[in-house]
Amino acid sequence: MTSTDEHRQIMSPSGAGEGQQKAEFHALALDLGSSSVRAVLGTYRQGAISTEEVFRLHHQAVDDHGTLTWDLERIMDGVRRSIAMATQRLGRAPDSIGIDTWGVDYGLLDAQGELLHAPRAYRDRRMARWAADLDRALPEETAWQETGILPQQINTVYQLYADLRQEPDLIGRVDRFLPLPDLVAHLLGAPAQSGRAIASTTGLASPGARGWSARVLQAAEIPEEWMPPLVDDATVAGTTPEGISIVRPGGHDTACAVHALGLAGDEVRLFISSGSWSLIGAAVPSPILDGAALRAGLTNEVRTDGGIRLLRNLTGFWLLQECQRSWNEPDTGALVEAAGESASLGVVIDPDDELFASPGDMPDKIADWCRLHYKIAPEGPAQTVRLILESLACAHAAYAQGLQDVVGDQLDPAAPIHLVGGGARNSLLPAMTAAACHRRVIVGTPEASALGNILAQLEAAGVLDPSARGEVLRRSIRSVEVDASGAIADPGAFDAMRERLLNATAD
């Protein structure tokens, strides 16, 4: 709450009649990942937030005649069932809902508001055919200065460019482009608008997403009239037919996760949001657009509070998830425990190697990569999992150093790294990351995306003042600090593995 007075009442922006006061507020975070629909119900009372997962539904990208697409019908079914389950749990509708998803994917609507086809997945291969053409029309440095976003083939701009090359008739059929979380919000009743945080991931918006880049749109031959109005995050977007407030919480799951760090607007901190992707970044007040940031492979994405996430994308637990699929082994905890007891192979892979980008046969791909570069390979699932975790930790260290070099004096080199997301559940990754980075790691909540989503809803409703965010988080979650040394993760061993990787990939 904004006051320590336990008896202070808070106003609900939705629900019963005007002026009705309530002692608590219920916000439903619809946290849509690339493998699951999750619904987390947040209850705010007496200055703290408690959370409860009320629904989960697994989904995956599907092959539709050679095109990798998302099963939006299944996702939306999960969304609606989530709202129903939360309503059943509470005995009434939640006060608000907020949607966060992964970035760069989108939907295309016609003039009647109908979806033209299922959203295509960022791992679809169609962009490779056309990427070089767009790079010639929009050189890397130009794209960087116009957007603050590192050009990558998964980015929305490359996807839309490929769509238009493959389907020229889209020019006459599309009325509106919507990033994925805004598409879901629209299908629930919100107007066809886009939050700035998710828009910043597209490679189509100006630095800080204050507007769409006319130069980029022109170079990519994307009609400007397709683009939705840009609006601030942590604001009410609309209402569902049932009268539930729909909030734009930041749209991108990492924006929501960073919101759950509770940073003040001018604080500069290193963070890792660990999930299918590992997002290693520095929370900074404004875009950094110099050549050093570009050379470091960094990208400027907008935070829920309007600041910037200066970050680097790294393939994360996707590697482990794909291995589990091949092994038909759903118990991640058992695999990690076995990995902790397994001997280290003493080498690491490059998680971002193109070989690992596509689904299927991940254990074999990892073994083949190791044989090619080191003439050795992991033996069995336990050693493979250990290799994956050590590889992620080494990549975290490399990118953390790159961020430190770019941000410079703004960031205390002795300051800890904040780790949130799925990696916070992992018994090995935080310790390995601390050892590889030679810095403490503060392990926050694995529910960071959902919690940040809930915080944004509270702020949008006027229930929570943004200045009180940090205090509410301290009351709501427990963080654990991990030192840079330990039996499972020796800093010197990680230094040696990083050196071997550099030597193995020097050519």
Secondary structure, 3 states (H helix, E strand, C coil): CCCCCCCCCEECCCCCCCCCEECCEEEEEEEECCCEEEEEEEEEECCEEEEEEEEEEECCCEEECCEEECCHHHHHHHHHHHHHHHHHHHCCCCCEEEEEECCCCEEEECCCCCECCCCECCCCCHHHHHHHHHHHHCCHHHHHHHHCCCCCCCCHHHHHHHHHHHCCCHHHHCCEEEEHHHHHHHHHCCCCCEEHHHHCCCCCECCCCCCECHHHHHHHCCCHHHCCCEECCCEEEEECCCCCEEEECCCEHHHHHHHCCCCCCCCCEEEEEECCEEEEEEEECCCCCCHHHHHCCCEEEECCCCCEEEEEEEECCHHHHHHHHHHCCCCHHHHHHHHHHCCCCCCCCCCCCHHHCCCCCHHHHHHHHHHHHHCCCCCHHHHHHHHHHHHHHHHHHHHHHHHHHHHHHHCCCCCCEEEEEHHHHCCCHHHHHHHHHCCCEEECCCCHHHHHHHHHHHHHCCCCCHHHHHHHHHHHCCCEEECCCCCCCCHHHHHHHHHHHHHHCCC
